[in-house]
């Protein structure tokens, strides 16, 4: 056993993961309660049976918008049928609750969505509000979920990650940061809220908004934005160092970069000076809002990936190579997190075998087995995982129910 594998085995001696998962009015499930083992779980079934929905439910136990980045209102069942006694969503919402084990300790966590109604003399409005509960305590922020559970996912939609716009790549990177910096989720949410306020204030006032109000927003946006950029840079540097010192023996080595004005300034200037620059830049870009021009900043930064051996950007690689590059990043993140954070993330791998040949598929399964962690893996054909028959737990999804094989 090499030293890296030995170190990982020592860290994950006390496993982490979900030991009970309850879904209420979530997607196609009126009520579902399952008790997974702390090992790989292979979930099979026909397309559209609800396999991915189980992975999505687990992803909502972490900060953010889940593996589909779906609107909260789109997740609930069309016909709510039953309320979970663990965490009642009420008002036509949905809920996910879980018993989580982390390094030998157990925690109860849950999240739900409820309707938030506001009425005044002129109008009545309602919106969906996500709430979080940890060990019976309500009103907890999403960011605190990262202290108890971490998840990394790979979905078929991510096969196009390198060919589309930069926003999905930023989101992918931000999720990698969450595991090492639980406040990062709060920062990105805060920046998004501030940016929306700033943008609408300028747009709705046709450029004649109160300058003091704009300056206050720009001060906050600059401070939060530089903190976001710094956290992203730190995570990319951490992963690049890890990949350099512990290259993978099957999947391609990658080189990661962050392309953005604010990030590049942090290479040479102290954060306080970069904040000043960003603040003045935002003030100077107010007029661009009126003409719907792009606003440069951390909300436009791009996450770049290169196939190191070929010196080729990921967007120019083949579909199979792009899938392998994503797997390389996920494996590096997983190992790095185990060694640095002391507990293993849950892997959520949706139809991961697509675009992988038999050799790569078996190599990936062997690496998951070597990491000795919990992983939820979906597929339509259980025979693809024959080598896991004596190691993994096999579930079949059919008619909105889950049975163990």
C-alpha positions in Angstrom: 0.0 0.0 0.0 1.5 3.4 -1.0 1.8 6.2 1.6 -1.2 8.2 0.2 -3.5 5.2 0.3 -2.3 4.4 3.8 -2.9 8.0 5.0 -6.4 8.0 3.5 -7.2 4.6 5.1 -6.2 6.0 8.5 -8.3 9.2 8.1 -11.5 7.3 7.0 -11.2 4.6 9.7 -14.3 6.2 11.1 -16.6 6.6 8.1 -18.8 9.6 7.3 -22.1 9.7 5.3 -25.9 9.4 5.4 -27.3 6.5 7.4 -31.0 7.4 7.0 -32.6 9.6 4.3 -36.2 10.7 4.3 -37.9 12.5 1.4 -41.3 14.1 1.7 -43.2 15.4 -1.4 -39.8 15.5 -3.2 -40.0 15.1 -7.0 -41.7 11.8 -7.7 -41.6 10.6 -4.0 -44.6 11.3 -1.8 -42.7 9.7 1.1 -39.5 7.7 1.0 -37.3 6.5 3.8 -34.1 4.6 3.1 -31.2 3.5 5.3 -28.0 3.3 3.2 -24.8 1.7 4.3 -21.6 3.7 4.5 -20.3 2.2 1.3 -21.1 2.6 -2.4 -24.8 2.3 -3.3 -25.6 1.3 -6.9 -29.1 2.7 -7.8 -30.6 1.1 -11.0 -33.9 1.5 -12.8 -35.5 2.7 -16.0 -35.0 6.2 -17.2 -37.4 8.5 -15.4 -37.9 6.2 -12.5 -36.4 8.6 -9.9 -32.8 7.5 -9.5 -31.3 11.0 -9.9 -33.9 12.4 -7.5 -32.4 10.5 -4.6 -29.0 11.9 -5.4 -30.5 15.4 -5.7 -32.1 15.0 -2.3 -28.7 14.2 -0.8 -27.2 17.2 -2.5 -29.7 19.4 -0.7 -28.2 18.4 2.6 -25.3 20.6 1.6 -25.2 24.4 0.9 -26.4 25.6 -2.5 -29.1 24.8 -5.0 -28.5 21.1 -5.4 -27.1 19.1 -8.2 -29.7 20.3 -10.8 -29.6 24.0 -9.7 -33.4 23.8 -9.9 -35.9 26.4 -8.7 -37.2 25.4 -5.3 -40.8 25.5 -6.6 -40.0 22.9 -9.3 -38.9 20.2 -6.9 -42.2 19.6 -5.0 -44.6 16.9 -6.0 -47.6 18.1 -8.1 -49.9 16.3 -5.7 -48.6 16.4 -2.2 -49.6 13.2 -0.4 -48.1 12.9 3.0 -46.1 14.9 5.5 -42.9 13.5 7.0 -43.0 13.4 10.8 -39.3 14.3 10.9 -39.6 17.6 9.1 -43.0 18.8 7.9 -42.6 21.2 5.0 -46.2 22.5 5.1 -47.8 24.9 2.7 -47.3 22.6 -0.3 -43.5 22.5 0.1 -41.0 19.6 0.2 -38.5 18.3 2.7 -35.4 16.2 3.0 -34.1 15.0 6.3 -31.2 12.7 7.3 -29.3 11.1 10.0 -25.6 11.8 9.3 -22.5 10.1 10.7 -19.3 12.1 10.8 -16.2 10.5 12.3 -18.2 8.4 14.7 -20.7 11.1 15.8 -24.4 11.3 14.6 -26.3 14.4 13.7 -29.8 15.0 12.5 -30.1 17.5 9.7 -32.9 18.6 7.4 -34.0 21.1 4.9 -37.4 22.1 3.7 -39.2 24.6 1.5 -42.2 26.6 2.6 -44.4 29.3 1.1 -43.6 32.7 2.4 -46.6 35.0 1.9 -46.6 38.8 2.1 -49.7 40.9 1.9 -50.4 44.6 2.0 -53.2 46.9 0.9 -52.2 46.8 -2.7 -51.1 43.3 -3.4 -50.4 39.8 -2.1 -47.2 38.0 -3.0 -45.8 34.6 -2.1 -42.3 33.2 -2.6 -40.5 29.9 -1.7 -38.2 30.0 1.3 -35.7 27.3 2.1 -35.2 26.5 5.8 -32.6 24.4 7.6 -32.7 22.5 10.8 -29.7 20.8 12.6 -30.2 18.7 15.7 -33.6 20.1 16.3 -32.5 23.8 16.0 -34.4 25.8 13.4 -33.3 29.0 11.7 -29.8 27.6 10.9 -28.0 29.0 7.8 -27.2 26.8 4.8 -23.5 27.5 5.3 -23.6 25.5 8.6 -24.6 22.3 6.7 -21.0 22.2 5.5 -19.8 21.4 9.0 -21.6 18.1 9.0 -21.7 16.8 5.5 -20.0 17.3 2.2 -20.9 16.0 -1.3 -19.2 16.1 -4.7 -21.3 15.2 -7.8 -20.9 14.4 -11.4 -24.0 14.5 -13.7 -24.7 14.0 -17.4 -25.4 17.7 -17.7 -21.8 18.4 -16.6 -20.5 16.5 -19.7 -21.0 19.9 -21.4 -19.3 21.9 -18.7 -16.3 22.9 -20.8 -18.3 23.8 -23.9 -20.8 26.3 -22.6 -20.7 29.6 -20.7 -18.6 30.3 -17.7 -21.4 30.3 -15.0 -21.7 26.5 -14.6 -17.9 26.3 -14.3 -17.9 28.9 -11.6 -20.6 27.0 -9.7 -18.6 23.8 -10.0 -15.5 25.5 -8.6 -17.5 27.2 -5.8 -18.8 23.8 -4.7 -15.2 22.6 -4.4 -14.4 25.6 -2.3 -17.3 24.9 0.1 -15.7 21.8 1.5 -12.7 23.8 2.7 -14.4 27.1 3.5 -17.9 26.8 4.7 -18.4 30.5 4.7 -17.9 30.6 0.9 -21.5 29.6 0.3 -22.7 32.5 2.3 -20.3 34.9 0.5 -21.5 33.9 -3.0 -25.1 34.2 -1.9 -24.5 37.6 -0.4 -22.7 38.8 -3.5 -25.5 37.6 -5.7 -28.1 39.5 -3.6 -26.0 42.7 -3.5 -25.4 42.6 -7.3 -29.1 42.2 -8.0 -29.9 45.1 -5.7 -27.2 47.3 -7.4 -28.2 46.3 -10.9 -31.9 46.9 -10.4 -31.3 50.2 -8.6 -29.4 51.6 -11.5 -31.7 50.1 -14.1 -35.0 51.2 -12.5 -33.8 54.7 -11.8 -32.4 55.1 -15.4 -29.0 56.0 -14.0 -30.3 58.6 -11.4 -30.1 56.5 -8.3 -28.9 57.9 -5.0 -25.1 57.9 -5.3 -24.6 57.3 -1.6 -26.8 54.2 -1.7 -24.9 52.9 -4.8 -21.5 53.6 -3.0 -22.7 51.6 0.0 -23.6 48.7 -2.2 -20.3 48.9 -4.1 -18.3 49.0 -0.9 -20.0 45.7 0.2 -19.7 44.1 -3.2 -16.0 44.9 -3.4 -15.3 43.4 0.0 -17.3 40.3 -0.5 -16.1 39.9 -4.1 -12.5 40.0 -3.2 -13.0 37.4 -0.5 -14.7 35.2 -3.0 -11.9 35.6 -5.5 -9.3 34.8 -2.8 -11.1 31.6 -1.7 -11.3 30.4 -5.3 -7.6 31.1 -5.9 -6.6 29.3 -2.7 -8.6 26.2 -3.7 -7.2 26.0 -7.2 -3.7 26.4 -5.8 -4.4 23.7 -3.2 -5.6 21.2 -5.9 -2.8 22.0 -8.3 -0.2 21.3 -5.6 -2.0 18.1 -4.7 -2.2 16.9 -8.4 1.4 17.8 -8.9 2.7 15.8 -6.0 0.3 12.8 -6.3 -0.5 12.3 -10.1 -3.2 9.8 -10.9 -2.1 6.5 -12.5 -5.1 6.2 -14.9 -7.0 9.4 -15.3 -5.3 12.4 -16.9 -3.4 15.0 -14.9 -5.0 18.4 -15.1 -3.9 22.0 -14.7 -6.4 24.4 -13.2 -6.6 28.1 -13.7 -8.9 31.0 -12.7 -9.3 33.7 -15.3 -10.6 37.0 -14.0 -9.5 40.6 -13.5 -9.9 40.6 -9.7 -8.2 37.2 -9.3 -5.2 38.3 -11.4 -4.8 41.5 -9.4 -4.6 39.4 -6.2 -1.4 37.8 -7.7 0.5 41.1 -7.2 -1.5 43.4 -4.9 -2.7 43.2 -1.3 -6.5 42.5 -0.9 -7.2 46.0 0.4 -5.8 47.6 -2.8 -7.8 45.1 -4.9 -10.9 46.1 -3.0 -10.3 49.8 -3.8 -9.8 48.9 -7.5 -13.0 46.8 -7.6 -15.0 49.5 -5.9 -13.9 52.1 -8.4 -14.5 49.7 -11.3 -18.1 49.1 -10.2 -18.7 52.8 -10.0 -17.3 53.3 -13.4 -19.5 50.5 -14.9 -22.8 51.9 -13.8 -23.5 53.3 -17.2 -22.9 49.8 -18.7 -25.9 48.5 -16.8 -28.2 51.0 -18.7 -27.0 49.5 -22.0 -27.2 45.9 -20.8 -23.4 45.5 -21.3 -21.5 42.9 -19.3 -20.1 43.9 -16.0 -16.6 42.6 -15.3 -16.0 41.1 -11.8 -16.1 37.9 -9.8 -19.5 37.1 -11.3 -17.8 36.8 -14.7 -14.6 34.9 -13.8 -13.9 31.7 -15.6 -12.6 28.3 -14.3 -10.2 26.9 -16.8 -9.1 23.3 -17.1 -6.2 21.9 -19.2 -5.2 18.4 -20.1 -1.7 18.7 -18.8 0.1 16.0 -20.9 -1.4 17.3 -24.2 -1.2 21.0 -23.2 -4.7 21.3 -24.4 -7.6 23.3 -23.0 -10.5 21.0 -21.9 -12.9 22.6 -24.4 -10.8 21.2 -27.3 -10.7 17.7 -25.9 -12.9 14.8 -26.9 -16.1 14.0 -25.0 -14.4 11.0 -23.4 -11.4 13.0 -22.4 -13.6 15.8 -20.9 -15.3 13.2 -18.8 -12.0 11.8 -17.7 -10.7 15.3 -16.8 -13.8 15.9 -14.6 -13.2 12.6 -12.9 -9.6 13.6 -12.3 -10.7 16.8 -10.6 -13.3 15.0 -8.5 -10.8 12.3 -7.4 -8.2 14.9 -6.5 -10.7 17.0 -4.6 -11.9 13.9 -2.7 -8.4 12.8 -1.7 -7.3 16.3 -0.8 -10.4 16.9 1.3 -10.0 13.6 3.2 -6.4 14.4 4.1 -6.9 18.1 4.9 -10.4 18.1 6.4 -10.4 14.8 8.2 -13.6 13.3 6.7 -14.7 12.0 3.4 -17.2 13.6 1.1 -20.2 11.7 -0.3 -19.8 11.0 -4.0 -23.0 11.5 -6.1 -22.3 10.0 -9.5 -25.2 10.1 -11.9 -24.8 7.9 -15.0 -21.1 8.2 -14.5 -20.3 5.3 -16.9 -21.4 7.3 -20.0 -18.5 8.1 -22.3 -16.2 5.8 -20.3 -14.7 2.6 -21.8 -14.6 -0.6 -19.9 -11.1 0.0 -18.6 -11.8 3.5 -17.4 -15.1 2.4 -15.7 -13.4 -0.4 -13.8 -10.5 1.9 -12.9 -13.0 4.4 -11.4 -14.8 1.7 -9.5 -11.5 0.4 -8.1 -10.5 3.9 -7.0 -13.9 4.4 -5.2 -13.4 1.1 -3.5 -9.9 2.2 -2.5 -11.2 5.4 -1.0 -13.6 3.4 1.2 -16.3 6.0 1.3 -20.0 6.4 0.7 -21.0 6.9 -2.9 -24.4 6.9 -4.6 -24.1 5.8 -8.2 -26.9 5.5 -10.8 -27.2 3.5 -13.9 -29.8 1.7 -16.0 -27.8 -1.6 -16.2 -26.6 -3.2 -13.0 -24.3 -5.5 -14.9 -21.9 -2.6 -15.4 -21.1 -3.0 -11.7 -20.5 -6.7 -11.6 -17.1 -6.2 -10.0 -18.9 -4.5 -7.1 -21.3 -7.3 -6.4 -19.6 -8.4 -3.1 -18.8 -4.8 -2.0 -21.6 -2.4 -2.8 -25.2 -2.2 -1.9 -27.6 -2.5 -4.8 -31.0 -0.7 -5.0 -33.7 -0.8 -7.7 -36.1 2.1 -8.2 -39.5 1.2 -9.6 -43.0 2.7 -9.2 -41.7 5.4 -6.8 -40.3 2.8 -4.4 -36.8 1.6 -3.7 -36.0 -2.0 -3.0 -32.7 -3.7 -2.1 -31.5 -6.3 -4.5 
